Amino acid sequence: MITRIKRAFTARAISLLITISIGWFLTGDFQLGLSIGAIDTVIKLFIYYSHESIWETKMAKDIKRIKKNYIKEK
């Protein structure tokens, strides 16, 4: 579990550094590149949270449906 967390943070840090570098390269302004990286991180966190919430809701509905169908078959 700890290894997965470390890998997730490492992957996110690398992704952030790449985004900042590309923003800096394209604009020529380090502060703007940093801002782009920060905005990118916030947007991705929001999208990830939304995705997980939708996924959990769908899975809960699917599990209820499967249990209901299983009980009917018995």
Biopython code that builds the backbone (N, CA, C, O; Angstrom):
import numpy as np
from Bio.PDB.StructureBuilder import StructureBuilder

atoms = [
    (1, "MET", "N", (0.830, -1.197, 0.000)),
    (1, "MET", "CA", (0.000, 0.000, 0.000)),
    (1, "MET", "C", (0.874, 1.261, 0.000)),
    (1, "MET", "O", (0.631, 2.185, -0.776)),
    (2, "ILE", "N", (1.884, 1.297, 0.866)),
    (2, "ILE", "CA", (2.768, 2.460, 0.938)),
    (2, "ILE", "C", (3.490, 2.665, -0.392)),
    (2, "ILE", "O", (3.671, 3.799, -0.834)),
    (3, "THR", "N", (3.900, 1.573, -1.024)),
    (3, "THR", "CA", (4.589, 1.663, -2.308)),
    (3, "THR", "C", (3.685, 2.301, -3.352)),
    (3, "THR", "O", (4.145, 3.132, -4.135)),
    (4, "ARG", "N", (2.414, 1.932, -3.378)),
    (4, "ARG", "CA", (1.470, 2.518, -4.337)),
    (4, "ARG", "C", (1.317, 4.009, -4.104)),
    (4, "ARG", "O", (1.257, 4.791, -5.053)),
    (5, "ILE", "N", (1.254, 4.398, -2.849)),
    (5, "ILE", "CA", (1.123, 5.818, -2.523)),
    (5, "ILE", "C", (2.366, 6.581, -2.977)),
    (5, "ILE", "O", (2.264, 7.664, -3.555)),
    (6, "LYS", "N", (3.530, 6.010, -2.712)),
    (6, "LYS", "CA", (4.781, 6.646, -3.142)),
    (6, "LYS", "C", (4.817, 6.784, -4.663)),
    (6, "LYS", "O", (5.199, 7.829, -5.188)),
    (7, "ARG", "N", (4.421, 5.734, -5.359)),
    (7, "ARG", "CA", (4.420, 5.782, -6.824)),
    (7, "ARG", "C", (3.431, 6.823, -7.336)),
    (7, "ARG", "O", (3.718, 7.535, -8.298)),
    (8, "ALA", "N", (2.267, 6.913, -6.694)),
    (8, "ALA", "CA", (1.264, 7.895, -7.112)),
    (8, "ALA", "C", (1.800, 9.315, -6.949)),
    (8, "ALA", "O", (1.642, 10.145, -7.845)),
    (9, "PHE", "N", (2.437, 9.601, -5.801)),
    (9, "PHE", "CA", (3.007, 10.927, -5.583)),
    (9, "PHE", "C", (4.156, 11.208, -6.544)),
    (9, "PHE", "O", (4.281, 12.318, -7.061)),
    (10, "THR", "N", (4.984, 10.217, -6.781)),
    (10, "THR", "CA", (6.105, 10.389, -7.706)),
    (10, "THR", "C", (5.596, 10.660, -9.118)),
    (10, "THR", "O", (6.094, 11.557, -9.797)),
    (11, "ALA", "N", (4.615, 9.894, -9.558)),
    (11, "ALA", "CA", (4.054, 10.086, -10.899)),
    (11, "ALA", "C", (3.429, 11.470, -11.017)),
    (11, "ALA", "O", (3.591, 12.139, -12.037)),
    (12, "ARG", "N", (2.717, 11.903, -9.981)),
    (12, "ARG", "CA", (2.078, 13.225, -10.002)),
    (12, "ARG", "C", (3.138, 14.326, -10.034)),
    (12, "ARG", "O", (2.981, 15.318, -10.747)),
    (13, "ALA", "N", (4.212, 14.156, -9.265)),
    (13, "ALA", "CA", (5.289, 15.154, -9.238)),
    (13, "ALA", "C", (5.964, 15.258, -10.608)),
    (13, "ALA", "O", (6.237, 16.358, -11.090)),
    (14, "ILE", "N", (6.227, 14.117, -11.224)),
    (14, "ILE", "CA", (6.839, 14.118, -12.559)),
    (14, "ILE", "C", (5.915, 14.789, -13.561)),
    (14, "ILE", "O", (6.365, 15.590, -14.380)),
    (15, "SER", "N", (4.629, 14.472, -13.504)),
    (15, "SER", "CA", (3.651, 15.081, -14.403)),
    (15, "SER", "C", (3.594, 16.594, -14.202)),
    (15, "SER", "O", (3.527, 17.354, -15.169)),
    (16, "LEU", "N", (3.623, 17.024, -12.945)),
    (16, "LEU", "CA", (3.599, 18.454, -12.640)),
    (16, "LEU", "C", (4.848, 19.145, -13.196)),
    (16, "LEU", "O", (4.754, 20.218, -13.793)),
    (17, "LEU", "N", (6.004, 18.534, -12.998)),
    (17, "LEU", "CA", (7.245, 19.117, -13.512)),
    (17, "LEU", "C", (7.238, 19.219, -15.033)),
    (17, "LEU", "O", (7.719, 20.202, -15.596)),
    (18, "ILE", "N", (6.696, 18.211, -15.689)),
    (18, "ILE", "CA", (6.608, 18.242, -17.157)),
    (18, "ILE", "C", (5.682, 19.363, -17.606)),
    (18, "ILE", "O", (6.001, 20.097, -18.542)),
    (19, "THR", "N", (4.538, 19.499, -16.946)),
    (19, "THR", "CA", (3.588, 20.554, -17.312)),
    (19, "THR", "C", (4.204, 21.934, -17.100)),
    (19, "THR", "O", (4.084, 22.810, -17.956)),
    (20, "ILE", "N", (4.864, 22.124, -15.956)),
    (20, "ILE", "CA", (5.526, 23.406, -15.687)),
    (20, "ILE", "C", (6.592, 23.688, -16.741)),
    (20, "ILE", "O", (6.690, 24.805, -17.249)),
    (21, "SER", "N", (7.388, 22.676, -17.067)),
    (21, "SER", "CA", (8.454, 22.849, -18.058)),
    (21, "SER", "C", (7.906, 23.221, -19.428)),
    (21, "SER", "O", (8.441, 24.103, -20.099)),
    (22, "ILE", "N", (6.846, 22.552, -19.838)),
    (22, "ILE", "CA", (6.249, 22.857, -21.143)),
    (22, "ILE", "C", (5.665, 24.266, -21.140)),
    (22, "ILE", "O", (5.842, 25.019, -22.097)),
    (23, "GLY", "N", (4.967, 24.619, -20.057)),
    (23, "GLY", "CA", (4.424, 25.970, -19.948)),
    (23, "GLY", "C", (5.514, 27.024, -19.988)),
    (23, "GLY", "O", (5.362, 28.060, -20.634)),
    (24, "TRP", "N", (6.604, 26.761, -19.303)),
    (24, "TRP", "CA", (7.749, 27.681, -19.267)),
    (24, "TRP", "C", (8.375, 27.788, -20.659)),
    (24, "TRP", "O", (8.684, 28.883, -21.128)),
    (25, "PHE", "N", (8.559, 26.631, -21.314)),
    (25, "PHE", "CA", (9.161, 26.605, -22.649)),
    (25, "PHE", "C", (8.302, 27.366, -23.658)),
    (25, "PHE", "O", (8.828, 28.134, -24.464)),
    (26, "LEU", "N", (6.986, 27.158, -23.619)),
    (26, "LEU", "CA", (6.090, 27.784, -24.593)),
    (26, "LEU", "C", (5.917, 29.278, -24.360)),
    (26, "LEU", "O", (5.764, 30.042, -25.313)),
    (27, "THR", "N", (5.941, 29.700, -23.095)),
    (27, "THR", "CA", (5.708, 31.115, -22.799)),
    (27, "THR", "C", (6.987, 31.901, -22.558)),
    (27, "THR", "O", (7.006, 33.121, -22.719)),
    (28, "GLY", "N", (8.064, 31.207, -22.171)),
    (28, "GLY", "CA", (9.303, 31.890, -21.841)),
    (28, "GLY", "C", (9.270, 32.528, -20.456)),
    (28, "GLY", "O", (10.198, 33.239, -20.071)),
    (29, "ASP", "N", (8.194, 32.271, -19.707)),
    (29, "ASP", "CA", (8.026, 32.872, -18.384)),
    (29, "ASP", "C", (7.847, 31.756, -17.355)),
    (29, "ASP", "O", (6.868, 31.011, -17.394)),
    (30, "PHE", "N", (8.818, 31.652, -16.424)),
    (30, "PHE", "CA", (8.761, 30.579, -15.429)),
    (30, "PHE", "C", (7.518, 30.692, -14.538)),
    (30, "PHE", "O", (6.872, 29.687, -14.241)),
    (31, "GLN", "N", (7.190, 31.902, -14.119)),
    (31, "GLN", "CA", (6.017, 32.094, -13.250)),
    (31, "GLN", "C", (4.736, 31.646, -13.953)),
    (31, "GLN", "O", (3.867, 31.036, -13.330)),
    (32, "LEU", "N", (4.619, 31.941, -15.223)),
    (32, "LEU", "CA", (3.446, 31.516, -15.988)),
    (32, "LEU", "C", (3.428, 29.989, -16.123)),
    (32, "LEU", "O", (2.372, 29.364, -16.019)),
    (33, "GLY", "N", (4.587, 29.405, -16.352)),
    (33, "GLY", "CA", (4.675, 27.942, -16.408)),
    (33, "GLY", "C", (4.258, 27.312, -15.083)),
    (33, "GLY", "O", (3.572, 26.289, -15.061)),
    (34, "LEU", "N", (4.676, 27.930, -13.980)),
    (34, "LEU", "CA", (4.297, 27.460, -12.649)),
    (34, "LEU", "C", (2.792, 27.580, -12.443)),
    (34, "LEU", "O", (2.163, 26.684, -11.879)),
    (35, "SER", "N", (2.224, 28.676, -12.896)),
    (35, "SER", "CA", (0.777, 28.870, -12.788)),
    (35, "SER", "C", (0.009, 27.828, -13.604)),
    (35, "SER", "O", (-1.001, 27.289, -13.152)),
    (36, "ILE", "N", (0.498, 27.560, -14.792)),
    (36, "ILE", "CA", (-0.134, 26.542, -15.642)),
    (36, "ILE", "C", (-0.097, 25.185, -14.936)),
    (36, "ILE", "O", (-1.087, 24.454, -14.934)),
    (37, "GLY", "N", (1.045, 24.854, -14.341)),
    (37, "GLY", "CA", (1.168, 23.593, -13.607)),
    (37, "GLY", "C", (0.210, 23.520, -12.424)),
    (37, "GLY", "O", (-0.398, 22.479, -12.178)),
    (38, "ALA", "N", (0.076, 24.621, -11.694)),
    (38, "ALA", "CA", (-0.835, 24.657, -10.545)),
    (38, "ALA", "C", (-2.285, 24.499, -10.991)),
    (38, "ALA", "O", (-3.041, 23.728, -10.400)),
    (39, "ILE", "N", (-2.667, 25.228, -12.031)),
    (39, "ILE", "CA", (-4.041, 25.134, -12.541)),
    (39, "ILE", "C", (-4.320, 23.727, -13.046)),
    (39, "ILE", "O", (-5.388, 23.171, -12.790)),
    (40, "ASP", "N", (-3.365, 23.156, -13.759)),
    (40, "ASP", "CA", (-3.499, 21.790, -14.262)),
    (40, "ASP", "C", (-3.741, 20.798, -13.118)),
    (40, "ASP", "O", (-4.587, 19.910, -13.226)),
    (41, "THR", "N", (-2.999, 20.958, -12.036)),
    (41, "THR", "CA", (-3.142, 20.063, -10.885)),
    (41, "THR", "C", (-4.528, 20.184, -10.261)),
    (41, "THR", "O", (-5.161, 19.175, -9.949)),
    (42, "VAL", "N", (-4.998, 21.409, -10.080)),
    (42, "VAL", "CA", (-6.322, 21.621, -9.478)),
    (42, "VAL", "C", (-7.416, 21.037, -10.365)),
    (42, "VAL", "O", (-8.325, 20.369, -9.874)),
    (43, "ILE", "N", (-7.332, 21.284, -11.656)),
    (43, "ILE", "CA", (-8.333, 20.754, -12.593)),
    (43, "ILE", "C", (-8.338, 19.221, -12.555)),
    (43, "ILE", "O", (-9.400, 18.601, -12.511)),
    (44, "LYS", "N", (-7.158, 18.624, -12.571)),
    (44, "LYS", "CA", (-7.078, 17.159, -12.572)),
    (44, "LYS", "C", (-7.587, 16.562, -11.259)),
    (44, "LYS", "O", (-8.211, 15.501, -11.267)),
    (45, "LEU", "N", (-7.331, 17.229, -10.135)),
    (45, "LEU", "CA", (-7.859, 16.751, -8.857)),
    (45, "LEU", "C", (-9.385, 16.784, -8.862)),
    (45, "LEU", "O", (-10.032, 15.836, -8.417)),
    (46, "PHE", "N", (-9.961, 17.882, -9.368)),
    (46, "PHE", "CA", (-11.416, 18.002, -9.444)),
    (46, "PHE", "C", (-12.011, 16.931, -10.353)),
    (46, "PHE", "O", (-13.007, 16.298, -10.003)),
    (47, "ILE", "N", (-11.402, 16.728, -11.514)),
    (47, "ILE", "CA", (-11.898, 15.716, -12.453)),
    (47, "ILE", "C", (-11.783, 14.321, -11.846)),
    (47, "ILE", "O", (-12.700, 13.511, -11.976)),
    (48, "TYR", "N", (-10.670, 14.040, -11.190)),
    (48, "TYR", "CA", (-10.490, 12.727, -10.560)),
    (48, "TYR", "C", (-11.540, 12.497, -9.479)),
    (48, "TYR", "O", (-12.148, 11.428, -9.425)),
    (49, "TYR", "N", (-11.760, 13.494, -8.616)),
    (49, "TYR", "CA", (-12.749, 13.362, -7.553)),
    (49, "TYR", "C", (-14.140, 13.139, -8.145)),
    (49, "TYR", "O", (-14.887, 12.283, -7.672)),
    (50, "SER", "N", (-14.487, 13.906, -9.174)),
    (50, "SER", "CA", (-15.794, 13.753, -9.825)),
    (50, "SER", "C", (-15.934, 12.368, -10.445)),
    (50, "SER", "O", (-16.974, 11.724, -10.311)),
    (51, "HIS", "N", (-14.899, 11.919, -11.112)),
    (51, "HIS", "CA", (-14.919, 10.602, -11.734)),
    (51, "HIS", "C", (-15.135, 9.510, -10.689)),
    (51, "HIS", "O", (-15.951, 8.608, -10.882)),
    (52, "GLU", "N", (-14.399, 9.598, -9.587)),
    (52, "GLU", "CA", (-14.533, 8.595, -8.525)),
    (52, "GLU", "C", (-15.929, 8.604, -7.913)),
    (52, "GLU", "O", (-16.476, 7.544, -7.611)),
    (53, "SER", "N", (-16.505, 9.776, -7.729)),
    (53, "SER", "CA", (-17.849, 9.876, -7.164)),
    (53, "SER", "C", (-18.880, 9.234, -8.095)),
    (53, "SER", "O", (-19.742, 8.473, -7.655)),
    (54, "ILE", "N", (-18.779, 9.549, -9.369)),
    (54, "ILE", "CA", (-19.696, 8.963, -10.355)),
    (54, "ILE", "C", (-19.506, 7.448, -10.405)),
    (54, "ILE", "O", (-20.484, 6.701, -10.445)),
    (55, "TRP", "N", (-18.266, 6.998, -10.402)),
    (55, "TRP", "CA", (-17.958, 5.574, -10.454)),
    (55, "TRP", "C", (-18.545, 4.841, -9.247)),
    (55, "TRP", "O", (-19.165, 3.789, -9.404)),
    (56, "GLU", "N", (-18.355, 5.387, -8.051)),
    (56, "GLU", "CA", (-18.870, 4.759, -6.839)),
    (56, "GLU", "C", (-20.395, 4.665, -6.867)),
    (56, "GLU", "O", (-20.964, 3.647, -6.472)),
    (57, "THR", "N", (-21.050, 5.717, -7.330)),
    (57, "THR", "CA", (-22.515, 5.706, -7.433)),
    (57, "THR", "C", (-22.972, 4.620, -8.396)),
    (57, "THR", "O", (-23.902, 3.870, -8.101)),
    (58, "LYS", "N", (-22.316, 4.540, -9.546)),
    (58, "LYS", "CA", (-22.687, 3.519, -10.538)),
    (58, "LYS", "C", (-22.448, 2.113, -9.994)),
    (58, "LYS", "O", (-23.287, 1.228, -10.165)),
    (59, "MET", "N", (-21.321, 1.910, -9.349)),
    (59, "MET", "CA", (-21.012, 0.584, -8.810)),
    (59, "MET", "C", (-22.018, 0.185, -7.736)),
    (59, "MET", "O", (-22.442, -0.970, -7.686)),
    (60, "ALA", "N", (-22.401, 1.120, -6.885)),
    (60, "ALA", "CA", (-23.376, 0.821, -5.837)),
    (60, "ALA", "C", (-24.707, 0.401, -6.464)),
    (60, "ALA", "O", (-25.338, -0.549, -6.003)),
    (61, "LYS", "N", (-25.130, 1.098, -7.501)),
    (61, "LYS", "CA", (-26.380, 0.744, -8.198)),
    (61, "LYS", "C", (-26.256, -0.637, -8.844)),
    (61, "LYS", "O", (-27.179, -1.448, -8.761)),
    (62, "ASP", "N", (-25.127, -0.900, -9.479)),
    (62, "ASP", "CA", (-24.923, -2.198, -10.130)),
    (62, "ASP", "C", (-24.924, -3.337, -9.114)),
    (62, "ASP", "O", (-25.489, -4.398, -9.375)),
    (63, "ILE", "N", (-24.304, -3.128, -7.975)),
    (63, "ILE", "CA", (-24.262, -4.164, -6.935)),
    (63, "ILE", "C", (-25.666, -4.444, -6.417)),
    (63, "ILE", "O", (-26.032, -5.603, -6.223)),
    (64, "LYS", "N", (-26.458, -3.398, -6.190)),
    (64, "LYS", "CA", (-27.844, -3.587, -5.741)),
    (64, "LYS", "C", (-28.646, -4.380, -6.768)),
    (64, "LYS", "O", (-29.413, -5.276, -6.417)),
    (65, "ARG", "N", (-28.456, -4.033, -8.055)),
    (65, "ARG", "CA", (-29.176, -4.731, -9.124)),
    (65, "ARG", "C", (-28.775, -6.202, -9.178)),
    (65, "ARG", "O", (-29.632, -7.073, -9.326)),
    (66, "ILE", "N", (-27.500, -6.478, -9.062)),
    (66, "ILE", "CA", (-27.010, -7.862, -9.103)),
    (66, "ILE", "C", (-27.558, -8.656, -7.921)),
    (66, "ILE", "O", (-28.004, -9.791, -8.085)),
    (67, "LYS", "N", (-27.524, -8.059, -6.732)),
    (67, "LYS", "CA", (-28.058, -8.741, -5.547)),
    (67, "LYS", "C", (-29.544, -9.010, -5.712)),
    (67, "LYS", "O", (-30.023, -10.090, -5.365)),
    (68, "LYS", "N", (-30.279, -8.033, -6.240)),
    (68, "LYS", "CA", (-31.719, -8.185, -6.443)),
    (68, "LYS", "C", (-31.993, -9.339, -7.418)),
    (68, "LYS", "O", (-32.868, -10.167, -7.166)),
    (69, "ASN", "N", (-31.252, -9.395, -8.518)),
    (69, "ASN", "CA", (-31.430, -10.458, -9.509)),
    (69, "ASN", "C", (-31.023, -11.814, -8.937)),
    (69, "ASN", "O", (-31.641, -12.832, -9.247)),
    (70, "TYR", "N", (-29.985, -11.826, -8.105)),
    (70, "TYR", "CA", (-29.533, -13.069, -7.494)),
    (70, "TYR", "C", (-30.597, -13.641, -6.544)),
    (70, "TYR", "O", (-30.837, -14.848, -6.524)),
    (71, "ILE", "N", (-31.219, -12.770, -5.771)),
    (71, "ILE", "CA", (-32.248, -13.207, -4.829)),
    (71, "ILE", "C", (-33.468, -13.718, -5.595)),
    (71, "ILE", "O", (-34.084, -14.695, -5.170)),
    (72, "LYS", "N", (-33.836, -13.085, -6.712)),
    (72, "LYS", "CA", (-34.968, -13.521, -7.530)),
    (72, "LYS", "C", (-34.757, -14.929, -8.081)),
    (72, "LYS", "O", (-35.703, -15.710, -8.180)),
    (73, "GLU", "N", (-33.502, -15.252, -8.441)),
    (73, "GLU", "CA", (-33.187, -16.542, -9.043)),
    (73, "GLU", "C", (-33.295, -17.681, -8.059)),
    (73, "GLU", "O", (-33.498, -18.825, -8.466)),
    (74, "LYS", "N", (-33.164, -17.405, -6.778)),
    (74, "LYS", "CA", (-33.212, -18.481, -5.776)),
    (74, "LYS", "C", (-34.595, -18.904, -5.454)),
    (74, "LYS", "O", (-34.792, -19.797, -4.630)),
]
sb = StructureBuilder()
sb.init_structure("model")
sb.init_model(0)
sb.init_chain("A")
sb.init_seg("    ")
for serial, (resi, resn, name, xyz) in enumerate(atoms, 1):
    if name == "N":
        sb.init_residue(resn, " ", resi, " ")
    sb.init_atom(name, np.array(xyz, "f"), 0.0, 1.0, " ", f" {name:<3s}", serial, name[0])
structure = sb.get_structure()
